[in-house]
């Protein structure tokens, strides 16, 4: 398993290099890490890379103005199957560079940058200014595909331990595997270490030897919790199964309590649940804190978001539960993921959870969202307000697709179309979900989406709406395999996106003609078969809910008296596929 994971890591690094061909493979490793776990932006990651002659041990320098942090990263990309040991001098080199950035006396810094290359000089000077004058935090990261010993890490940490605004972290191959799994699950970039002030003296702490899980229960001031969201943003909810739901009745009740009776908020509200990798209690003159690493609010998003918007947060206290699950080698990550899901189910008693919600963070949903973004498509996998969805996208999409409509179209193509009419949530129950979202090539999803959309463009009446899933199924059975051919699926996506262009409209015309004809046939099919087994007349809605209509429609069209309908359908399908095959995309 570790070797398979390393091959996957190498593949992702090569993909980053393909996007930025000027990078050496070592620097592509740094760029991939920055993009995936720090910035979330490929261009920013590329711009931060400075590794090369005269880099002074800094392979990347990234200034994050949003979190007021300076990242200095050094990396060692060793591609051997067996992870090699890290040299102490490399670790200490990064730590000593950090110390030079932190000391107030600039003499040692001036000596350091004297013979650095121009780009490194400029970036180090800007970074030092942010640290010294603007109170930015310095984060030193030594990343390697090899091993780092505990002693090396401790020595690196000791160099900067006298500065509260600095940290040193070593990330080895095994740590990268964990981070990659987080990336696949959408928890990237991760939330930096944060401090949550403890309100009052009461704090309950429990450690479970059997599960290796630590937990804390305490009160937090409402303003501090709201400030947490304002500082970190929606990344703190990456493991949450929903986005912000807006003005639901529950959220209105939260606001009402905060406005009218904030002193009772602790008693009326369920509080929030945070899951993390590790946490520790810190006592200082200013008070007590819980320092939390890689925090995720998995229950209580609506409470947190409301507190961030309301002025009366300072008068309210909130119950907080923090659960720290140590992730080590073996199957711990699987246990971690399973535990998160179970905690979500167990702790949510206000806004109801659906099967669709529970699948919103499933790995395939994350993959679709991430890959669709490359095509300027927004994939909406979480239940949330439109405003929240637009904010979460981070770019201006050309098209938006939600996971429910995609699931419906795949089901209508591959399974009995009556399944779609059983309800949206049924499609996300485990026995159905993994049959539906079991598609290898990401562009295949576009074929299902656009075929459905082209069918629905011809759905001009309510009656046609009842038959649309059957028509989509029939159309798929006739041309679906051809549309999935690599060149055809690309062409089909492009002409469907730009169907208004004269040449593309001409290409699609026979498809629209055959779909219109199939709706006419479906109406005839209904009239000839609307009498139920009991002798009663079924309306269109009830009729098109029946099972195995796809088989019956095929037999219906094969009857001799409908041969002219059948000929028109077959001819137009053939004409459309010829158009696709002969089309040249500019």
HELIX and SHEET records of a PDB file:
HELIX    1   1 UNK A    2  UNK A   19  1                                  18    
HELIX    2   2 UNK A   25  UNK A   34  1                                  10    
HELIX    3   3 UNK A   35  UNK A   39  3                                   5    
HELIX    4   4 UNK A   42  UNK A   48  1                                   7    
HELIX    5   5 UNK A   88  UNK A  102  1                                  15    
HELIX    6   6 UNK A  107  UNK A  113  1                                   7    
HELIX    7   7 UNK A  118  UNK A  133  1                                  16    
HELIX    8   8 UNK A  150  UNK A  160  1                                  11    
HELIX    9   9 UNK A  173  UNK A  184  1                                  12    
HELIX   10  10 UNK A  222  UNK A  232  1                                  11    
HELIX   11  11 UNK A  233  UNK A  237  5                                   5    
HELIX   12  12 UNK A  249  UNK A  260  1                                  12    
HELIX   13  13 UNK A  262  UNK A  264  5                                   3    
HELIX   14  14 UNK A  265  UNK A  268  1                                   4    
HELIX   15  15 UNK A  301  UNK A  309  1                                   9    
HELIX   16  16 UNK A  311  UNK A  315  5                                   5    
HELIX   17  17 UNK A  332  UNK A  347  1                                  16    
HELIX   18  18 UNK A  355  UNK A  358  1                                   4    
HELIX   19  19 UNK A  363  UNK A  373  1                                  11    
HELIX   20  20 UNK A  386  UNK A  393  1                                   8    
HELIX   21  21 UNK A  403  UNK A  414  1                                  12    
HELIX   22  22 UNK A  417  UNK A  422  5                                   6    
HELIX   23  23 UNK A  424  UNK A  428  5                                   5    
HELIX   24  24 UNK A  430  UNK A  436  1                                   7    
HELIX   25  25 UNK A  442  UNK A  456  1                                  15    
HELIX   26  26 UNK A  462  UNK A  483  1                                  22    
HELIX   27  27 UNK A  486  UNK A  497  1                                  12    
HELIX   28  28 UNK A  502  UNK A  529  1                                  28    
HELIX   29  29 UNK A  540  UNK A  543  1                                   4    
HELIX   30  30 UNK A  549  UNK A  557  1                                   9    
HELIX   31  31 UNK A  560  UNK A  562  5                                   3    
HELIX   32  32 UNK A  563  UNK A  582  1                                  20    
SHEET    1   A 4 UNK A  60  UNK A  64  0                                        
SHEET    2   A 4 UNK A  69  UNK A  76 -1                                        
SHEET    3   A 4 UNK A 137  UNK A 144  1                                        
SHEET    4   A 4 UNK A 166  UNK A 171  1                                        
SHEET    1   B 3 UNK A 194  UNK A 197  0                                        
SHEET    2   B 3 UNK A 287  UNK A 293 -1                                        
SHEET    3   B 3 UNK A 278  UNK A 284 -1                                        
SHEET    1   C 5 UNK A 199  UNK A 208  0                                        
SHEET    2   C 5 UNK A 213  UNK A 221 -1                                        
SHEET    3   C 5 UNK A 317  UNK A 325 -1                                        
SHEET    4   C 5 UNK A 272  UNK A 276  1                                        
SHEET    5   C 5 UNK A 296  UNK A 299 -1                                        
SHEET    1   D 2 UNK A 377  UNK A 380  0                                        
SHEET    2   D 2 UNK A 399  UNK A 402  1                                        
END                                                                             
